[in-house]
C-alpha cells in the first residue's frame, strides 16, 4: 500500500476554489464601483470597466447581467453598456 501525505486543503475544497473565494470584486463590489464612478446616461464598455475597476471579467459580467435584470443598465452595442437608472447596492 502506498502512503500519501495528508492533503494541504480540506477535502471539500480545492486550491482553485480557494483562490476564487479570496478574490475581491464580487457582484456587489462591481455594482458599488459602477454607482460611485458612473452617472445615469453614461456609456462604458465592458473592457473599460475591467481596466478601470481592476475587477475580474467574470465578476464584471455577472454584475452587468444583474444590473440589466434590475433595469439599471442597458446593452447598447457589442460590449457597450449605458446606465439608465440609479444603481442600488
URVEN-V653093 format. One record per pair of residues at least 4 apart in sequence whose ideal C-beta (glycine too) atoms are under 7 Angstrom apart, sorted by the first residue. I is the first residue (numbers start at 1). J is the second residue. If there is no record, write none. Layout:
<<I;J> <I;J>>
This chain:
<<7;11> <9;13> <9;14> <9;15> <9;18> <13;17> <13;18> <14;18> <15;19> <16;20> <17;21> <18;22> <19;23> <23;56> <24;29> <25;29> <25;30> <25;55> <25;56> <25;59> <26;59> <27;31> <27;59> <27;62> <27;63> <27;66> <28;32> <28;89> <29;33> <29;55> <30;34> <30;53> <30;55> <30;59> <30;60> <30;63> <31;35> <31;63> <31;67> <31;87> <31;89> <32;36> <32;89> <33;37> <33;53> <34;38> <34;67> <34;87> <35;87> <35;89> <38;42> <38;44> <38;83> <39;83> <40;83> <40;84> <40;85> <40;86> <41;83> <42;83> <43;76> <43;80> <43;81> <43;82> <44;48> <44;49> <44;81> <45;79> <45;80> <46;50> <46;60> <46;64> <46;79> <46;81> <47;51> <47;79> <48;52> <49;53> <49;60> <50;55> <50;57> <50;60> <55;59> <55;60> <57;61> <58;62> <59;63> <60;64> <61;65> <62;66> <63;67> <64;68> <64;73> <64;81> <65;69> <66;70> <67;72> <67;73> <67;87> <68;73> <68;74> <68;75> <71;85> <72;83> <72;84> <72;85> <72;87> <73;81> <73;82> <73;83> <73;84> <74;81> <74;82> <74;84> <75;81> <76;80> <76;81> <76;82>>
